[in-house]
């Protein structure tokens, strides 16, 4: 060792330790892919009042066989250092067994869960009628979010002035539902409110005409007779 300790080659305990674990330390060198000239071994640090601290370390010797590099893998009592070496070798053994098992055990193909049936509207490929106004979202196959009875919006539109909502809903069982509902209807409190509704009547009439066109189209293409309305 270059600091605090010196490897005493005359230390019989150290030499016996090296001989006892020679196969393990040489294997550990291969596992660690150490460069040529670097080795795994043991060292004993002589402390005050004859105390000893043991190391499992990596070291390198110069051309005169003097140690010019060492770094500890484990340090402590002799038993602790031996336990550290045993742990490293056990880990390597477990690693090799795992690789052997993996290489020789057939891998079962993963079981893929069947995909849920994708629902398609029976109106999907039928040409849609021409409407007077632009509607948002208009024609759509949007899930209504009903967790009890899966249903889908076939058409949705809300008049921006009167807040009247028109929906055509198609259920997975083939039934249809048309609804015309008021989202909001505020109390009229001023002339401005009255003028707003008055100015919107022409567009509202066109919007109702479009709703009627959609309703007639759905009825005319309803081959399963599942039509209902609110």
Secondary structure, 3 states (H helix, E strand, C coil): CCCCCCCCCCCHHHHHHHHHCHHHHHHHHHHCCCCCCEEEEEEEEECHHHCEEEEEEEEEECCCCCEEEEEEEEEECHHHHHHHHHHHHHHHHHHHHHHHHHHHCCCCCCCCCCCCCCCCCCCCCCCCCCCCCCCCCEEEEEECCCCCCCEEEEEEEECCCCCEEEEEEEECCCCEEEEEEECCCCCCCCHHHHHHHHHCHHHHHHHHHHHHHHHHHHHHCCCCCCCCEC
